[in-house]
């Protein structure tokens, strides 16, 4: 979105993009109840760590690039990978 803004889009496009960016920033600092539920579900999947839980995390990690859910699922998978290589 920021790259598009750098390209000097039409005024209406610019306003909508700025609003989307503002919503993302607000969500990051003051997460909604929905995002809290999603975040907790990701934590549970990570804690379970079963092959099925990893499959769900992998599917979520293949979502829209840059989306918060995609990033968080990738981070959970990375932590799982670190834990599995560190385990005896």
Secondary structure, DSSP 4 states (H G I P E B T S, - for coil): -HHHHHT---HHHHHHHHHHHHHHHHHHHS--HHHHHHHHHHHHHHHH--HHHHHHHHHHHTSSTT-HHHHHHHHHHHHHHHHHHH--
